[in-house]
Amino acid sequence: PVPGSSTFAVDAALTSAGPAFNGVPFGFTAAVASSASPTLVGAAWAGLYLPGDLDPTSFSPAAFKLGRGAQCVVRGVAFMHNVAKESAVSGCSLERGVMYHLFVYVEA
């Protein structure tokens, strides 16, 4: 998250529906900084990556929002403070037996 703007109250995780060939549903609960309005709407971006395609040590919010290197993405998912949200990355062509990593970025 952008320092001081938002974080996860409940970490992002796959939903019980599980991945499908063309998409991966997930859920999360984000929390905005205590100084912000508790009804503030934020936005989330998510991408599905192959191992090594996203280096957390050189993370760039701008590049992540564009989906650089992602197998599939979802952009600008609106969320409310401390309210569970479900979404899905879509446009995937997933292969059986391949390990993928789901990364979710939240900002408020």
Disulfide bonds with the S-S distance in Angstrom:
Cys72-Cys92 1.87
